[in-house]
Amino acid sequence: MDDDLLDGDEVWFRMEDPGTVGAARRAAELLARRLVLGGGRTDALAIVVTELATNLVKHAEAGRLLIRPVRADDVAGVELLALDSGPGMADVTLSARDGHSTAGTLGIGLGAIVRQSDWVDMYSLPGRGTVTVAQVWPEALPRPAVTAGVRIPMTGEQSCGDAFAERVVDGRRQVLVCDGLGHGPLAAVASTAAVHAFHRAPAGPPAAVLEHLHRATSHTRGAAAAIAELVPERGLVRYAGLGNIAGLVVDGDERRGLVSLPGIVGHQRRTVREFEYPFPDGACLVMQSDGVTDRWRLLDYPGLQRRSPQVIAATVLRDFGVRRDDACVLVAKAVP
């Protein structure tokens, strides 16, 4: 099992040798049993994870596989996220057809992945790698998510001090990204406390919720945190942050940075301020911890903005995550 194992039901594998394929399949099957996925869907999940993992071992460079639960309302499924920096594919649709094989690429086995999964999304560029997300559910596929995050611990750590969350309270759709100070278990305690406080906070605008987090996490070492409230029907996003969480609204070739003030949630803060920004239809909100550099541009990835938030977040994390720190990226789309 990979050194980058996360606490709980979320686990990363480095796909470097064939023996890791079996370990990944067993981890997925264990999660499926915990979630009561059902025998038939667990068998389908085993096929999907085996194909994804085998492709990464045989054909990818720096291949990684994330296995985690995914939830919609009261239903839970399993999500697999595979990313690599390998040869990539020029035509994903062609590569997914049964019988299509191109030596040295990840095209092999994609047909089985598509058939056995309830939902699949993929992005690939020749010479720059591939990101694939697949979900297996116990029953009918829920509506695809419009918000998703991906996080990974610093190399050598088992706990990730970065975290993300989403909630809808009294019609307010809000998202959180937080970064516990430092890294390791104590940083994870701080970010976990912030996530719990976020879910339990009374309904209110981002600044008020951030104040609640500040009071609720004073027993921890503290964290950087930012909260955004998405109001796509009015074409705007409300944002409040303390510390070095970066927020951007991305729309084609336009990138607008969102303001976070200096401070530490749980310890040091100035007056929390909230700002409003335009959030046009089709735009993406991207929030990231300081374990991700901000040198990326979606325009360098043709068609990526049209992909799912999972694929966008994972692509940014893969190419701009800093291995000497925890890293987290959250993406939310402007969908009414």
VEXROKE-716435 format. One record per residue (C-alpha): residue in one letter; residue number from 0; x, z, y. Coordinates in pm, 1 decimal. Example, Ala and Ser with C-alpha at 12.3 -4.5 7.8 and 13.67 -1.06 7.14 Angstrom:
// VEXROKE-716435
- guke, pavex, X, Z, Y
- A, 0, 1230.0, 780.0, -450.0
- S, 1, 1367.0, 714.0, -106.0
This chain:
// VEXROKE-716435
- guke, pavex, X, Z, Y
- M, 0, 0.0, 0.0, 0.0
- D, 1, 123.3, -88.4, 347.4
- D, 2, 301.7, 163.9, 569.8
- D, 3, 38.5, 80.3, 831.4
- L, 4, -241.8, 255.4, 645.7
- L, 5, -500.5, 388.6, 889.3
- D, 6, -682.2, 714.4, 838.4
- G, 7, -1030.5, 690.1, 688.6
- D, 8, -1186.5, 375.3, 542.8
- E, 9, -984.0, 126.1, 750.2
- V, 10, -663.1, -5.9, 594.1
- W, 11, -401.3, -269.5, 675.1
- F, 12, -187.6, -441.0, 413.1
- R, 13, 130.5, -639.1, 465.8
- M, 14, 92.2, -929.8, 225.4
- E, 15, 452.2, -976.4, 115.7
- D, 16, 441.9, -986.8, -265.8
- P, 17, 187.1, -1068.6, -539.2
- G, 18, 148.0, -701.9, -635.8
- T, 19, -15.4, -632.3, -301.0
- V, 20, -305.3, -864.0, -390.3
- G, 21, -428.3, -623.4, -657.7
- A, 22, -386.3, -324.2, -428.4
- A, 23, -595.2, -494.9, -158.6
- R, 24, -868.5, -586.4, -407.5
- R, 25, -887.1, -229.8, -537.4
- A, 26, -909.5, -92.1, -183.7
- A, 27, -1195.3, -332.5, -102.3
- E, 28, -1381.2, -243.3, -421.5
- L, 29, -1341.7, 128.8, -350.5
- L, 30, -1483.7, 82.1, -1.3
- A, 31, -1771.5, -123.5, -142.9
- R, 32, -1860.5, 159.2, -379.9
- R, 33, -1851.9, 412.3, -97.9
- L, 34, -2085.8, 192.9, 105.1
- V, 35, -2311.1, 123.1, -197.6
- L, 36, -2268.1, -250.6, -154.6
- G, 37, -2413.4, -326.5, -498.0
- G, 38, -2253.7, -475.3, -809.8
- G, 39, -2313.8, -841.9, -735.7
- R, 40, -2191.4, -821.8, -378.8
- T, 41, -1891.3, -612.0, -484.2
- D, 42, -1794.4, -887.4, -727.8
- A, 43, -1825.6, -1144.0, -448.0
- L, 44, -1611.8, -923.2, -222.5
- A, 45, -1343.0, -903.3, -492.5
- I, 46, -1325.9, -1283.4, -504.6
- V, 47, -1301.8, -1312.4, -125.6
- V, 48, -1028.1, -1051.6, -85.4
- T, 49, -831.3, -1197.4, -376.3
- E, 50, -840.8, -1548.8, -229.7
- L, 51, -749.9, -1431.8, 119.4
- A, 52, -467.9, -1208.5, -4.1
- T, 53, -328.5, -1470.7, -241.8
- N, 54, -320.7, -1732.7, 33.7
- L, 55, -133.7, -1493.7, 261.5
- V, 56, 125.9, -1413.5, -4.4
- K, 57, 180.8, -1775.5, -110.8
- H, 58, 159.6, -1969.5, 212.5
- A, 59, 173.0, -1742.5, 518.9
- E, 60, 439.9, -1587.9, 735.6
- A, 61, 399.3, -1225.6, 847.9
- G, 62, 61.5, -1212.6, 673.5
- R, 63, -157.1, -905.0, 718.1
- L, 64, -498.3, -814.5, 580.6
- L, 65, -737.1, -557.9, 728.5
- I, 66, -1017.2, -410.2, 515.6
- R, 67, -1279.0, -203.0, 696.4
- P, 68, -1647.6, -114.6, 702.6
- V, 69, -1880.4, -295.2, 939.9
- R, 70, -2223.6, -169.6, 1039.2
- A, 71, -2539.7, -307.1, 1192.7
- D, 72, -2827.3, -66.9, 1247.8
- D, 73, -2858.5, 126.6, 919.5
- V, 74, -2684.1, -131.2, 698.7
- A, 75, -2312.1, -125.4, 611.4
- G, 76, -2097.4, -407.2, 479.5
- V, 77, -1727.7, -482.6, 436.0
- E, 78, -1521.0, -691.7, 676.1
- L, 79, -1192.9, -859.1, 585.9
- L, 80, -958.9, -978.1, 859.7
- A, 81, -660.1, -1192.5, 761.2
- L, 82, -397.2, -1300.6, 1011.4
- D, 83, -63.8, -1474.8, 985.4
- S, 84, 193.4, -1665.5, 1189.1
- G, 85, 235.0, -1938.0, 930.2
- P, 86, 189.7, -2316.5, 925.3
- G, 87, -174.5, -2316.7, 1031.6
- M, 88, -427.1, -2594.8, 977.9
- A, 89, -517.7, -2894.0, 1189.5
- D, 90, -870.4, -2922.3, 1044.5
- V, 91, -1028.1, -2597.5, 921.8
- T, 92, -1350.1, -2769.8, 810.0
- L, 93, -1159.8, -3016.1, 590.2
- S, 94, -939.7, -2741.3, 446.6
- A, 95, -1245.9, -2540.7, 340.7
- R, 96, -1379.0, -2820.0, 120.7
- D, 97, -1345.4, -2767.3, -252.7
- G, 98, -1052.6, -2956.7, -399.9
- H, 99, -866.4, -2991.7, -71.2
- S, 100, -508.1, -2874.9, -97.2
- T, 101, -222.3, -2917.9, 144.6
- A, 102, 108.0, -2772.4, 29.0
- G, 103, 234.1, -2492.8, 250.1
- T, 104, -94.7, -2428.1, 428.5
- L, 105, -376.7, -2177.6, 390.3
- G, 106, -635.2, -2441.2, 298.6
- I, 107, -631.9, -2353.8, -70.8
- G, 108, -917.4, -2125.1, -174.1
- L, 109, -1113.2, -2140.8, 149.9
- G, 110, -1410.2, -2299.4, -24.7
- A, 111, -1451.9, -1993.5, -247.3
- I, 112, -1416.0, -1762.7, 52.5
- V, 113, -1691.9, -1945.4, 239.6
- R, 114, -1926.4, -1951.2, -63.6
- Q, 115, -1888.1, -1585.5, -158.6
- S, 116, -1896.7, -1439.9, 195.1
- D, 117, -2212.8, -1382.0, 395.7
- W, 118, -2034.9, -1479.9, 716.9
- V, 119, -1696.2, -1636.5, 792.9
- D, 120, -1518.0, -1732.6, 1113.1
- M, 121, -1173.9, -1882.0, 1144.0
- Y, 122, -927.1, -2007.3, 1402.5
- S, 123, -608.1, -2197.5, 1325.6
- L, 124, -346.3, -2397.4, 1509.5
- P, 125, -73.7, -2604.1, 1339.3
- G, 126, 253.3, -2417.6, 1358.1
- R, 127, 98.3, -2105.8, 1508.4
- G, 128, -94.1, -1947.3, 1226.1
- T, 129, -447.8, -1864.5, 1120.2
- V, 130, -696.7, -1582.4, 1173.5
- T, 131, -987.1, -1548.8, 930.1
- V, 132, -1269.1, -1294.5, 932.7
- A, 133, -1514.2, -1265.9, 643.4
- Q, 134, -1802.5, -1025.7, 589.9
- V, 135, -1990.2, -927.8, 273.1
- W, 136, -2321.7, -744.2, 309.3
- P, 137, -2558.1, -586.3, 54.2
- E, 138, -2857.4, -778.5, 187.2
- A, 139, -2953.2, -1027.3, 458.2
- L, 140, -2682.2, -1097.3, 714.4
- P, 141, -2741.8, -910.2, 1041.1
- R, 142, -2709.5, -1085.2, 1374.6
- P, 143, -2339.7, -1161.3, 1436.0
- A, 144, -2166.2, -910.7, 1661.7
- V, 145, -2098.3, -997.0, 2024.8
- T, 146, -1848.9, -710.5, 2059.1
- A, 147, -1559.2, -631.1, 1827.9
- G, 148, -1223.7, -458.8, 1837.4
- V, 149, -907.3, -457.9, 1630.0
- R, 150, -637.7, -188.1, 1626.5
- I, 151, -314.8, -132.8, 1439.0
- P, 152, -75.8, 164.2, 1432.2
- M, 153, 285.9, 149.4, 1536.6
- T, 154, 513.3, 28.1, 1258.0
- G, 155, 591.7, 319.8, 1029.1
- E, 156, 291.4, 530.0, 1132.6
- Q, 157, -19.0, 597.0, 924.7
- S, 158, -237.0, 716.2, 1214.1
- C, 159, -337.0, 500.1, 1508.3
- G, 160, -362.1, 666.7, 1849.5
- D, 161, -566.0, 378.9, 1991.8
- A, 162, -940.7, 348.2, 1937.4
- F, 163, -1247.9, 157.2, 2052.0
- A, 164, -1622.2, 211.0, 2036.5
- E, 165, -1953.7, 57.0, 2139.1
- R, 166, -2290.7, 215.5, 2208.9
- V, 167, -2632.6, 128.3, 2348.8
- V, 168, -2812.4, 417.4, 2519.9
- D, 169, -3132.6, 371.2, 2723.1
- G, 170, -3064.8, -0.3, 2735.9
- R, 171, -2707.5, 46.3, 2858.7
- R, 172, -2457.6, -152.9, 2648.5
- Q, 173, -2122.3, 18.9, 2690.3
- V, 174, -1779.1, -16.7, 2531.8
- L, 175, -1476.2, 212.1, 2526.3
- V, 176, -1105.0, 161.2, 2469.1
- C, 177, -878.1, 466.3, 2462.1
- D, 178, -512.2, 536.4, 2395.6
- G, 179, -411.4, 889.7, 2295.2
- L, 180, -86.4, 992.1, 2461.7
- G, 181, 212.9, 912.4, 2245.5
- H, 182, 151.3, 803.1, 1888.9
- G, 183, 94.8, 951.0, 1545.2
- P, 184, -156.6, 1216.2, 1430.7
- L, 185, -189.4, 1404.1, 1762.5
- A, 186, -254.2, 1081.9, 1952.9
- A, 187, -516.1, 994.4, 1691.4
- V, 188, -681.7, 1334.9, 1739.7
- A, 189, -711.1, 1268.0, 2113.6
- S, 190, -857.0, 918.5, 2074.1
- T, 191, -1096.3, 1033.1, 1800.6
- A, 192, -1220.8, 1312.7, 2027.5
- A, 193, -1275.6, 1058.9, 2304.8
- V, 194, -1477.6, 833.0, 2071.6
- H, 195, -1695.2, 1123.6, 1955.0
- A, 196, -1755.4, 1233.8, 2314.9
- F, 197, -1842.2, 875.2, 2411.2
- H, 198, -2112.1, 852.4, 2144.7
- R, 199, -2256.1, 1191.2, 2239.3
- A, 200, -2244.0, 1150.2, 2616.5
- P, 201, -2576.4, 1142.2, 2804.7
- A, 202, -2692.6, 803.7, 2924.5
- G, 203, -2529.9, 716.5, 3251.9
- P, 204, -2301.4, 467.5, 3426.8
- P, 205, -1935.7, 430.7, 3316.4
- A, 206, -1797.2, 674.9, 3574.8
- A, 207, -2034.0, 950.7, 3460.7
- V, 208, -1953.5, 888.9, 3094.3
- L, 209, -1581.2, 896.6, 3171.1
- E, 210, -1626.4, 1232.6, 3345.2
- H, 211, -1796.2, 1358.3, 3027.5
- L, 212, -1499.1, 1240.2, 2819.5
- H, 213, -1261.5, 1418.8, 3057.3
- R, 214, -1435.4, 1750.4, 3001.0
- A, 215, -1481.1, 1700.7, 2626.8
- T, 216, -1117.3, 1617.4, 2546.6
- S, 217, -939.5, 1894.0, 2738.4
- H, 218, -837.0, 2055.7, 2405.8
- T, 219, -631.9, 1746.4, 2311.5
- R, 220, -309.6, 1603.5, 2450.8
- G, 221, -523.0, 1360.0, 2652.6
- A, 222, -566.6, 985.0, 2662.0
- A, 223, -589.8, 679.2, 2878.2
- A, 224, -946.6, 546.9, 2860.7
- A, 225, -1171.3, 284.9, 3015.0
- I, 226, -1544.0, 225.9, 2982.6
- A, 227, -1727.7, -95.4, 3062.1
- E, 228, -2102.1, -145.7, 3090.2
- L, 229, -2213.0, -501.0, 3019.8
- V, 230, -2508.0, -637.4, 3213.5
- P, 231, -2502.2, -1009.1, 3126.4
- E, 232, -2863.1, -1065.3, 3234.3
- R, 233, -2747.5, -982.8, 3588.0
- G, 234, -2412.4, -1154.0, 3544.2
- L, 235, -2198.2, -844.1, 3599.0
- V, 236, -1988.4, -576.3, 3431.0
- R, 237, -1941.5, -220.2, 3555.9
- Y, 238, -1602.0, -64.2, 3484.3
- A, 239, -1429.4, 272.0, 3520.1
- G, 240, -1089.7, 365.4, 3382.8
- L, 241, -814.2, 626.5, 3395.8
- G, 242, -465.9, 537.0, 3280.1
- N, 243, -310.4, 222.3, 3144.2
- I, 244, -599.1, 48.4, 2968.0
- A, 245, -608.6, -312.6, 3089.8
- G, 246, -943.4, -484.6, 3138.8
- L, 247, -995.4, -853.4, 3213.9
- V, 248, -1290.4, -1085.8, 3252.7
- V, 249, -1186.2, -1423.4, 3112.2
- D, 250, -1380.0, -1743.1, 3177.3
- G, 251, -1189.3, -2059.8, 3092.5
- D, 252, -881.7, -2075.6, 3314.2
- E, 253, -996.9, -1780.1, 3528.1
- R, 254, -874.7, -1424.7, 3460.3
- R, 255, -993.5, -1134.7, 3673.0
- G, 256, -819.9, -801.0, 3628.2
- L, 257, -1032.5, -484.2, 3634.4
- V, 258, -914.4, -170.4, 3813.7
- S, 259, -819.6, 148.7, 3627.6
- L, 260, -700.7, 443.0, 3837.4
- P, 261, -400.1, 665.9, 3756.9
- G, 262, -477.7, 969.8, 3545.4
- I, 263, -510.3, 1120.2, 3198.4
- V, 264, -852.9, 1178.6, 3049.1
- G, 265, -867.7, 1543.8, 2947.0
- H, 266, -590.5, 1660.9, 3180.0
- Q, 267, -511.6, 1485.5, 3507.3
- R, 268, -746.1, 1279.3, 3714.8
- R, 269, -835.4, 1179.9, 4061.9
- T, 270, -1196.2, 1107.8, 4155.7
- V, 271, -1326.7, 861.7, 3900.2
- R, 272, -1439.4, 539.1, 4063.0
- E, 273, -1656.5, 263.9, 3925.1
- F, 274, -1631.5, -104.5, 4013.3
- E, 275, -1856.8, -405.9, 3957.9
- Y, 276, -1732.3, -753.7, 3870.5
- P, 277, -1894.4, -1090.9, 3803.6
- F, 278, -1955.7, -1154.8, 3433.3
- P, 279, -2088.8, -1509.6, 3402.7
- D, 280, -2260.3, -1650.2, 3097.0
- G, 281, -2001.8, -1752.4, 2837.3
- A, 282, -1730.2, -1523.5, 2974.4
- C, 283, -1541.1, -1265.9, 2768.9
- L, 284, -1446.9, -910.7, 2855.8
- V, 285, -1108.1, -824.0, 2704.8
- M, 286, -984.7, -463.2, 2705.5
- Q, 287, -646.6, -366.7, 2561.8
- S, 288, -411.9, -71.8, 2531.3
- D, 289, -55.5, -85.1, 2661.0
- G, 290, 57.2, -168.4, 2307.7
- V, 291, -48.5, -524.9, 2391.2
- T, 292, 130.2, -728.0, 2657.7
- D, 293, -80.4, -913.7, 2913.2
- R, 294, 108.3, -1244.5, 2902.5
- W, 295, -158.4, -1422.4, 2697.6
- R, 296, -390.0, -1696.9, 2823.0
- L, 297, -688.8, -1815.5, 2624.0
- L, 298, -624.6, -2165.6, 2757.7
- D, 299, -314.7, -2174.1, 2537.8
- Y, 300, -551.5, -2152.3, 2239.0
- P, 301, -791.4, -2449.5, 2259.3
- G, 302, -1142.3, -2353.9, 2149.8
- L, 303, -1060.8, -1987.8, 2088.9
- Q, 304, -1304.7, -1857.0, 2352.1
- R, 305, -1590.5, -2008.6, 2149.1
- R, 306, -1495.1, -1813.5, 1837.7
- S, 307, -1624.0, -1468.7, 1737.3
- P, 308, -1498.9, -1158.6, 1920.0
- Q, 309, -1322.0, -1046.9, 1600.1
- V, 310, -1116.9, -1365.9, 1586.1
- I, 311, -1034.1, -1358.3, 1958.7
- A, 312, -924.2, -994.2, 1944.6
- A, 313, -716.6, -1043.8, 1629.8
- T, 314, -542.6, -1352.7, 1771.5
- V, 315, -440.4, -1167.3, 2088.3
- L, 316, -327.6, -865.7, 1883.7
- R, 317, -125.4, -1080.5, 1644.1
- D, 318, 62.9, -1268.8, 1913.2
- F, 319, 99.8, -1003.2, 2183.0
- G, 320, 90.0, -667.2, 2005.4
- V, 321, 401.1, -452.4, 2046.1
- R, 322, 525.4, -320.4, 1711.1
- R, 323, 689.3, -14.0, 1869.2
- D, 324, 353.4, 118.8, 1985.5
- D, 325, -6.2, 147.8, 1868.3
- A, 326, -207.0, -155.5, 1975.5
- C, 327, -577.4, -220.0, 2033.4
- V, 328, -782.2, -513.5, 2164.3
- L, 329, -1159.0, -519.2, 2223.0
- V, 330, -1355.5, -833.2, 2309.3
- A, 331, -1715.9, -843.6, 2432.3
- K, 332, -1906.4, -1161.7, 2510.4
- A, 333, -2157.0, -1216.0, 2789.2
- V, 334, -2464.5, -1260.3, 2571.1
- P, 335, -2800.6, -1134.6, 2706.5
